Amino acid sequence: MKIAGLQKTTLLDFPGRVACTVFLSGCNFRCPFCQNGEILDGKEENYSREEFFAFLDKRKGILDGVCVSGGEPLIHADIAAFLKDIKSRGYSVKLDTNGAFPEKLKELCAAGLVDFVAMDIKNSPQNYKKTAGADVNIDKIKESAAFLMQGDLPYEFRTTVVKELHRGEDFVRIGQWLRGAKRYFLQTFRDSESVLQKGLTPCSDSEMRAYKQLMKPFIPSVLIRGEE
């Protein structure tokens, strides 16, 4: 496991917590809109484990949560030991995941190593592969989503909306698939130098609100990130 980046303070990423976000290098997807493109091959390392945990030790009493993001954290064989080391220092853990590894997700949650899960929903099942940029076992994605919806662990689903990749019918299909989910965020794509595919564009505010309305009959708590 390689630590590619560290956001030392966030008030937004972990509901109810003052947290930091640690970015683990490597991912099994190649989403064209990914803003962390430089870390997806798993080679990027800017912090050692020792440096990261020394940082956590110094921030006790200031931070109370750690967001573990990527990349995709669950591709790492030693993720359980990493989360255990974080928890042993008294921090709550929020896990960001694409949902491709339901067995690992269930194992970590059952072990009490995760306090909150944010799962990316890339698109409707029919358009998942093109949006993830890789071969996807949609049954695995659905298994992870069902596990979260049927359990007691706090969670949220979220979709980064890109004009070239998403249509209104996609959000109707997502709503039908995840009917009754507790909380769903739509977040506007933001271009940057590290985005994998050039030429992608964000949706307008009116388009985002329209997509939100398409989902609300199925998922009452649909929010646009930044407006909540």
C-alpha positions as CSV (number, residue, x, y, z in Angstrom):
1,M,0.0,0.0,0.0
2,K,1.3,3.5,-0.9
3,I,0.0,6.7,0.5
4,A,-0.3,9.2,-2.4
5,G,-1.7,12.2,-0.6
6,L,-3.1,13.7,2.6
7,Q,-5.6,16.5,3.1
8,K,-4.8,17.5,6.6
9,T,-8.2,19.0,7.5
10,T,-11.7,18.7,6.1
11,L,-15.0,19.8,7.6
12,L,-17.0,18.5,4.7
13,D,-16.0,14.9,3.8
14,F,-17.0,13.1,7.0
15,P,-20.4,14.0,8.4
16,G,-20.2,15.1,12.0
17,R,-16.4,14.9,12.2
18,V,-13.4,17.1,11.9
19,A,-11.3,14.9,9.7
20,C,-8.3,14.4,7.5
21,T,-8.4,12.5,4.2
22,V,-5.7,10.0,3.2
23,F,-5.5,9.0,-0.5
24,L,-4.3,5.5,-1.2
25,S,-2.6,4.9,-4.5
26,G,-4.1,2.4,-7.0
27,C,-7.5,1.7,-8.5
28,N,-9.3,-1.0,-10.5
29,F,-11.4,1.5,-12.4
30,R,-10.4,4.2,-14.9
31,C,-13.3,6.6,-14.8
32,P,-12.7,9.2,-17.5
33,F,-13.7,12.0,-15.1
34,C,-11.4,10.9,-12.3
35,Q,-9.6,13.9,-10.7
36,N,-7.0,11.6,-9.1
37,G,-5.7,10.2,-12.4
38,E,-2.0,10.5,-11.3
39,I,-2.4,8.0,-8.5
40,L,-4.4,5.2,-10.3
41,D,-1.5,3.0,-11.3
42,G,-0.5,2.4,-7.7
43,K,3.0,3.8,-8.1
44,E,2.5,7.2,-6.5
45,E,3.8,7.5,-2.9
46,N,4.3,10.9,-1.2
47,Y,4.0,9.8,2.5
48,S,5.3,6.7,4.3
49,R,3.1,4.9,6.8
50,E,5.3,6.2,9.6
51,E,4.8,9.8,8.5
52,F,1.1,9.4,8.2
53,F,0.7,7.8,11.7
54,A,3.0,10.4,13.2
55,F,0.7,13.0,11.8
56,L,-2.3,11.3,13.4
57,D,-0.6,11.1,16.7
58,K,0.1,14.8,16.6
59,R,-3.5,15.7,15.7
60,K,-5.2,13.9,18.5
61,G,-7.7,16.2,20.1
62,I,-7.9,18.3,17.0
63,L,-9.2,15.7,14.5
64,D,-11.6,13.0,15.3
65,G,-12.1,11.2,12.0
66,V,-10.1,9.9,9.0
67,C,-11.5,9.6,5.5
68,V,-9.8,6.8,3.6
69,S,-10.0,7.4,-0.1
70,G,-8.2,6.7,-3.3
71,G,-8.0,5.4,-5.8
72,E,-9.9,2.4,-4.4
73,P,-8.8,1.5,-0.9
74,L,-10.2,-2.0,-1.0
75,I,-7.8,-3.2,-3.6
76,H,-5.1,-3.4,-0.9
77,A,-4.5,-6.7,0.9
78,D,-3.4,-4.9,4.0
79,I,-6.3,-2.4,4.2
80,A,-7.7,-4.1,7.4
81,A,-4.4,-3.6,9.2
82,F,-4.2,0.0,8.1
83,L,-7.7,0.8,9.3
84,K,-7.0,-1.1,12.6
85,D,-4.0,1.2,13.2
86,I,-6.2,4.2,12.6
87,K,-9.0,3.0,14.9
88,S,-6.5,2.1,17.6
89,R,-5.6,5.7,17.9
90,G,-9.2,6.6,18.7
91,Y,-10.3,7.9,15.3
92,S,-13.5,7.2,13.5
93,V,-13.1,5.9,9.9
94,K,-15.0,6.9,6.8
95,L,-14.4,4.7,3.8
96,D,-14.7,5.8,0.2
97,T,-15.3,2.9,-2.2
98,N,-16.5,2.1,-5.7
99,G,-18.3,-1.0,-4.4
100,A,-16.5,-3.5,-6.5
101,F,-15.4,-5.6,-3.5
102,P,-18.4,-6.5,-1.5
103,E,-16.8,-9.3,0.4
104,K,-14.0,-7.0,1.6
105,L,-16.5,-4.3,2.5
106,K,-18.6,-6.7,4.6
107,E,-15.5,-8.1,6.3
108,L,-14.2,-4.6,7.3
109,C,-17.6,-3.5,8.6
110,A,-18.2,-6.7,10.5
111,A,-14.8,-6.2,12.2
112,G,-15.8,-2.7,13.4
113,L,-13.2,-1.0,11.3
114,V,-15.5,1.3,9.4
115,D,-17.9,3.9,10.8
116,F,-19.3,5.5,7.6
117,V,-19.2,4.4,4.0
118,A,-19.5,6.7,0.9
119,M,-20.1,4.6,-2.2
120,D,-19.7,5.9,-5.7
121,I,-22.5,5.1,-8.1
122,K,-21.0,5.6,-11.5
123,N,-24.1,5.4,-13.6
124,S,-27.2,3.4,-14.3
125,P,-26.4,-0.4,-14.5
126,Q,-26.8,-0.2,-18.3
127,N,-24.1,2.4,-18.7
128,Y,-21.8,1.4,-15.8
129,K,-18.9,0.0,-17.9
130,K,-18.4,3.0,-20.1
131,T,-18.5,5.3,-17.0
132,A,-16.1,3.2,-15.0
133,G,-13.7,2.9,-17.9
134,A,-13.1,-0.8,-17.1
135,D,-14.8,-4.2,-17.0
136,V,-17.3,-4.1,-14.2
137,N,-19.1,-7.0,-12.5
138,I,-22.3,-5.1,-11.9
139,D,-23.6,-7.8,-9.6
140,K,-20.7,-7.0,-7.2
141,I,-21.7,-3.3,-7.3
142,K,-25.3,-4.2,-6.6
143,E,-24.2,-6.5,-3.7
144,S,-22.3,-3.7,-2.0
145,A,-25.2,-1.3,-2.4
146,A,-27.7,-3.8,-1.0
147,F,-25.4,-4.5,1.9
148,L,-25.3,-0.8,2.9
149,M,-29.1,-0.3,2.4
150,Q,-30.0,-3.4,4.5
151,G,-27.6,-2.7,7.3
152,D,-27.3,-0.2,10.2
153,L,-24.0,1.4,9.2
154,P,-24.3,5.1,8.2
155,Y,-23.7,5.5,4.5
156,E,-24.3,7.7,1.4
157,F,-24.3,7.1,-2.3
158,R,-22.9,9.7,-4.7
159,T,-22.6,10.3,-8.4
160,T,-20.3,12.6,-10.2
161,V,-22.4,14.0,-13.0
162,V,-20.8,14.6,-16.4
163,K,-22.6,16.0,-19.4
164,E,-21.1,13.6,-21.9
165,L,-21.8,10.5,-19.7
166,H,-25.1,11.0,-18.0
167,R,-28.7,11.4,-19.2
168,G,-32.0,11.8,-17.5
169,E,-33.0,8.2,-18.0
170,D,-29.8,7.2,-16.2
171,F,-31.0,8.9,-13.0
172,V,-34.5,7.4,-13.3
173,R,-32.8,3.9,-13.5
174,I,-30.5,4.7,-10.6
175,G,-33.5,5.8,-8.6
176,Q,-35.4,2.6,-9.4
177,W,-32.4,0.5,-8.6
178,L,-31.6,2.2,-5.2
179,R,-35.2,2.9,-4.2
180,G,-35.4,3.9,-0.5
181,A,-31.7,4.7,0.0
182,K,-31.1,6.9,3.0
183,R,-29.1,9.6,1.3
184,Y,-27.9,10.3,-2.2
185,F,-25.6,13.1,-3.5
186,L,-25.2,14.4,-7.0
187,Q,-21.9,16.2,-7.4
188,T,-20.9,18.4,-10.4
189,F,-17.9,17.3,-12.4
190,R,-15.0,19.7,-12.1
191,D,-12.3,19.7,-14.8
192,S,-8.6,19.8,-13.9
193,E,-5.2,18.9,-15.4
194,S,-5.3,15.4,-13.8
195,V,-8.6,14.3,-15.3
196,L,-8.1,11.2,-17.4
197,Q,-10.2,12.2,-20.4
198,K,-9.9,15.7,-21.8
199,G,-12.9,17.6,-23.1
200,L,-15.5,16.6,-20.5
201,T,-17.9,19.2,-19.2
202,P,-20.0,19.8,-16.2
203,C,-23.8,20.0,-16.3
204,S,-25.5,23.3,-15.7
205,D,-27.3,24.1,-12.4
206,S,-30.6,23.7,-14.0
207,E,-29.6,20.3,-15.4
208,M,-28.4,19.2,-12.0
209,R,-31.7,20.2,-10.4
210,A,-33.7,18.4,-13.1
211,Y,-31.7,15.2,-12.4
212,K,-32.4,15.6,-8.7
213,Q,-36.1,15.8,-9.3
214,L,-36.0,12.7,-11.4
215,M,-34.6,10.7,-8.5
216,K,-36.7,12.1,-5.7
217,P,-39.8,9.9,-6.3
218,F,-37.5,6.9,-5.5
219,I,-35.0,8.4,-3.0
220,P,-36.5,11.3,-1.1
221,S,-33.2,12.5,0.3
222,V,-31.3,13.5,-2.9
223,L,-29.0,16.5,-2.5
224,I,-26.7,18.4,-4.8
225,R,-23.3,18.6,-3.2
226,G,-22.6,22.2,-2.1
227,E,-26.3,23.1,-1.8
228,E,-27.1,21.0,1.3
